[in-house]
Amino acid sequence: MHAIRQHEFGGPEVLAYEEVPEPEPGPGQVRIAARAAGVHVLDTAYRSGERDRMPYGPPELPMTPGRESAGVVDAVGEGVDPAWIGRRVVAHLGFASGGYAEKAVREVESVHALPDGVGFEQAVAMIGTGRTTLMVLEVGPVSAEDVVIVPAAAGGMGTLLVQAAKRAGAFVVGLAGGPDKTARVRENGADAAVDYREADWTNRLDDALDGREATLLYDSVGGEAGRAAFERLGFAGRMVVFGWSAGKPTEVTVEDITARGLTVTSALGPKLMERMGGLRRLEERALAELAAGRLVPAVHTFRLADAGEAHRALEDRSTTGKVVLVP
């Protein structure tokens, strides 16, 4: 079979498409003949070797990166019911655990069976990105009374957050980079979309709000864009932080918060996940939202052999939705 192998840390060019032996499922495991593999921004950190971006330290090399895989079970290990063979499934594989490959193995208790109507690419998006979105929505619930700003609104999580906020009846303004992305944000249901690459984008954001004060900010970007959005929060507004793709978190002070009675909450970390029922429960909920059509992820596909290009595009912010590799 073929897989992406990383023998050193560096740029996207270190991701090599190689022929490797097929993995064999061990006791309690199934093997997935992959139809889709998820790409996460953390994958770029593990590839680069930048320690400050890796929450669990650098992986051992060589390795096959990738944390999410969907496909059909083609073999089972000792102690696993043979009835799993032929089932359509999706699984989160853990950090840097072999997802960029034509076949992957995972413990059967971590695998989710998929109904026929759920696509592999969408399932890969929801097993990771979807479950994190549900954490954000749990921390920052949205209602019809809210005025919501969603930075990175054309990304994987941003797409789902816009959908959830509109389904709740909120007024939603999405921020995105470039006219193609803002068009997608509007097509996804946002009331307005603002291109933060334009020189006067903060004025356009004010125009989009049309006199409204934001009540809820879902911030995964940080930096100047996050700060500009934060400044549009009105009294008693809420800010939910779940990342800073700009390279640094949104800078706020205690005085900023107390002066306007704001609430700033994090939607990150394993303890929060445990409080919400644990990893598997969140995955089940995310897949149920997908099956019911309440949350529909956008995906941006690349061939498995082009994993390096997928990383390059993700880092250049030229992708929309969840990035997915297709063998």
C-alpha positions in Angstrom: 0.0 0.0 0.0 1.0 3.7 -0.1 1.3 6.1 2.7 2.8 9.5 3.5 6.1 9.1 5.4 7.9 11.8 7.3 11.6 11.2 8.0 12.6 14.7 9.2 11.0 17.9 10.4 10.6 20.8 7.9 8.4 22.2 5.3 5.6 20.5 3.3 8.3 18.9 1.0 9.3 16.5 3.8 6.0 14.6 3.3 7.0 11.7 1.0 4.5 9.4 -0.8 6.0 5.9 -0.3 5.1 2.3 -0.7 5.0 0.6 2.7 3.9 -2.7 4.2 0.2 -3.0 5.1 -0.5 -2.7 8.9 -1.9 -5.7 10.6 -4.6 -5.3 13.2 -3.6 -6.4 16.6 -5.8 -7.8 19.3 -9.0 -5.7 19.7 -8.2 -3.7 16.5 -9.8 -3.3 13.1 -8.1 -2.3 9.9 -9.7 0.4 7.8 -9.3 0.5 4.0 -9.3 4.3 3.8 -11.5 6.4 1.6 -10.7 9.7 3.2 -8.2 11.0 5.7 -8.4 14.2 7.7 -5.8 17.0 7.8 -5.6 19.1 10.9 -3.6 22.3 11.5 -1.8 20.4 14.3 -0.5 18.1 11.6 1.5 21.0 10.2 3.0 21.6 13.6 4.1 18.0 14.0 5.6 18.2 10.5 7.5 21.4 11.1 9.0 20.4 14.4 8.1 23.7 16.1 7.9 22.6 19.7 5.8 25.6 20.9 3.0 24.5 18.5 3.0 20.8 19.6 0.9 20.3 22.7 2.3 16.8 23.4 5.8 17.2 22.2 7.5 16.1 19.0 6.7 12.6 17.6 9.3 10.0 16.9 10.5 9.8 13.3 10.0 8.3 10.8 6.2 8.4 11.0 3.0 8.5 9.0 1.0 11.5 10.2 -2.7 11.9 10.3 -5.4 11.7 13.0 -8.6 10.8 11.2 -9.6 8.0 8.8 -12.8 6.8 7.3 -13.4 3.8 5.0 -14.4 0.2 5.1 -13.1 -2.4 7.5 -11.2 -5.1 5.6 -9.6 -7.1 8.5 -10.0 -7.6 12.2 -7.6 -8.6 15.0 -8.0 -11.3 17.6 -11.1 -10.9 19.8 -13.0 -8.7 17.3 -16.3 -9.8 15.9 -15.8 -10.7 12.2 -19.1 -8.9 11.5 -17.1 -5.7 11.4 -15.6 -6.7 8.1 -17.3 -4.7 5.3 -18.7 -2.0 7.6 -18.4 1.6 6.7 -16.6 3.3 9.6 -14.8 6.4 10.8 -12.2 6.8 13.6 -10.1 9.4 15.3 -6.6 7.8 15.5 -5.0 10.0 18.1 -2.1 12.3 17.5 0.2 11.6 14.6 -1.1 8.1 14.3 -1.0 6.9 10.7 -4.0 8.5 9.0 -2.3 9.6 5.8 -2.3 6.1 4.3 -4.4 3.7 2.2 -5.0 1.6 5.3 -5.0 2.3 9.1 -5.6 0.4 12.3 -7.5 1.4 15.4 -9.0 -0.2 18.5 -12.6 -1.3 17.8 -14.0 0.6 20.7 -12.8 3.8 19.1 -14.5 3.1 15.7 -17.9 4.4 14.7 -20.1 2.6 12.2 -21.5 4.9 9.5 -25.0 4.8 8.0 -25.1 4.4 4.2 -26.2 8.0 3.6 -23.1 9.6 5.3 -20.1 10.2 3.1 -16.6 9.3 4.1 -15.2 12.8 3.6 -17.9 14.4 5.6 -17.5 11.8 8.4 -13.8 12.6 8.6 -14.6 16.2 9.0 -17.1 15.7 11.8 -15.1 13.1 13.8 -12.6 15.9 14.8 -13.7 19.3 13.6 -17.4 18.5 14.3 -16.8 17.4 17.9 -14.7 20.4 18.7 -17.5 22.6 17.2 -20.0 21.0 19.7 -17.6 21.9 22.5 -17.5 25.5 21.4 -21.3 25.6 21.2 -21.7 24.1 24.6 -19.4 26.7 26.1 -21.0 29.5 24.1 -24.6 28.6 23.4 -26.3 30.7 20.8 -29.9 31.9 20.5 -32.1 34.0 18.3 -31.3 37.1 20.4 -27.6 36.9 19.6 -25.5 39.0 17.1 -22.6 36.7 16.3 -19.2 37.3 14.8 -17.4 34.3 13.4 -13.7 34.9 12.3 -12.4 32.2 9.9 -16.0 31.6 8.8 -15.0 29.7 5.7 -12.9 27.2 7.6 -13.9 23.8 8.8 -15.2 24.9 12.2 -16.3 28.4 11.0 -18.6 26.8 8.4 -20.3 24.7 11.1 -20.6 27.6 13.6 -22.3 29.8 11.0 -24.8 27.0 10.3 -25.5 26.4 14.0 -25.9 30.1 14.8 -28.3 30.6 11.8 -30.3 27.6 12.8 -30.7 29.2 16.2 -32.0 32.3 14.5 -29.1 34.6 15.3 -27.8 37.5 13.2 -24.4 36.3 11.9 -21.4 38.1 10.4 -18.6 35.9 9.1 -15.0 37.1 8.5 -12.9 35.4 5.8 -9.9 36.2 3.5 -10.7 36.9 -0.1 -13.8 37.3 -2.3 -14.2 33.5 -3.0 -14.3 32.8 0.7 -16.7 35.5 1.6 -19.0 34.3 -1.1 -18.9 30.8 0.4 -19.7 32.3 3.8 -22.8 34.1 2.4 -23.9 30.9 0.6 -23.6 29.1 3.9 -26.2 31.3 5.4 -24.4 34.2 7.1 -26.3 37.5 7.0 -23.0 39.3 6.0 -19.5 38.4 5.1 -16.5 40.7 5.5 -13.1 40.3 3.8 -10.5 41.0 6.4 -7.8 41.3 3.8 -9.3 44.6 2.6 -7.6 47.7 4.0 -10.9 49.2 5.3 -12.3 45.9 6.6 -13.1 47.1 10.1 -15.3 49.8 8.5 -17.0 47.1 6.5 -17.6 45.1 9.6 -19.3 48.1 11.2 -21.4 48.5 8.1 -22.4 44.8 8.3 -23.4 45.1 11.9 -25.5 48.2 10.9 -25.7 49.6 14.4 -25.9 46.3 16.2 -23.5 45.4 19.0 -22.1 41.9 18.9 -23.2 39.7 21.7 -21.1 36.6 20.9 -17.6 36.2 19.4 -16.3 32.7 18.4 -12.6 33.4 18.2 -10.1 30.9 16.7 -8.0 33.5 15.0 -6.6 35.9 17.6 -4.2 38.7 16.6 -5.4 41.9 15.1 -8.6 40.3 13.6 -9.6 38.9 16.9 -9.0 42.2 18.7 -11.0 44.1 16.1 -13.9 41.7 16.5 -13.6 41.8 20.3 -14.0 45.6 20.2 -17.4 45.1 18.6 -18.8 43.2 21.6 -21.4 45.2 23.5 -22.1 45.2 27.2 -22.4 41.7 28.7 -21.1 40.2 25.4 -19.4 36.8 25.3 -16.1 35.7 23.7 -15.3 32.0 23.3 -11.7 31.2 22.5 -10.6 28.0 20.8 -7.4 28.9 19.0 -5.2 31.6 17.5 -4.4 30.8 13.9 -2.9 34.3 13.5 0.0 33.2 15.7 -1.0 34.8 19.0 -4.1 35.0 21.1 -6.4 38.1 21.0 -5.0 40.5 23.5 -7.5 41.5 26.2 -7.0 42.9 29.7 -9.0 42.6 32.9 -10.0 46.2 32.4 -11.3 45.4 28.9 -13.5 42.7 30.4 -14.8 44.5 33.5 -15.5 47.8 31.8 -18.1 46.2 29.6 -19.1 43.3 31.8 -17.8 40.8 29.2 -17.3 37.0 29.6 -14.3 35.4 28.1 -14.2 31.6 28.1 -11.9 28.9 26.7 -13.3 25.9 24.8 -10.1 24.0 24.8 -8.6 21.1 26.8 -9.2 17.5 27.9 -10.8 18.4 31.2 -13.6 20.4 29.4 -14.1 17.4 27.0 -14.5 15.1 30.0 -17.0 17.4 31.6 -19.1 17.2 28.4 -19.2 13.4 28.4 -15.9 12.4 27.0 -14.4 12.1 23.6 -16.6 9.3 22.3 -19.8 10.9 23.4 -18.9 14.1 21.5 -18.0 12.1 18.4 -21.3 10.4 18.5 -23.1 13.7 18.8 -21.2 15.2 16.0 -21.9 12.2 13.7 -25.6 12.3 14.7 -25.7 16.0 13.7 -24.3 15.1 10.3 -26.6 12.2 9.7 -29.6 14.4 10.5 -28.4 17.1 8.2 -28.3 19.7 10.9 -24.5 20.3 10.5 -23.0 19.9 7.0 -19.3 20.3 6.8 -17.5 21.8 3.8 -14.5 19.8 2.6 -11.5 20.7 0.4 -10.0 17.5 -1.0 -6.5 16.7 -2.2 -5.0 13.4 -3.4 -3.2 11.4 -0.7 0.0 11.7 -2.9 -0.4 15.5 -2.7 -0.3 15.7 1.2 2.5 18.2 1.0 0.4 20.5 -1.2 -2.5 20.1 1.2 -0.3 21.3 4.0 1.1 24.2 2.0 -2.5 25.3 1.1 -3.6 25.0 4.7 -0.7 27.1 5.9 -1.3 29.7 3.1 -5.0 29.9 4.2 -6.1 29.1 0.6 -8.4 26.2 1.7 -12.1 26.3 2.5 -13.7 23.9 5.0 -12.0 20.8 6.3 -9.0 19.6 4.4 -9.3 15.9 3.4 -6.9 13.5 1.6 -8.4 11.0 -0.7 -6.3 7.8 -1.6 
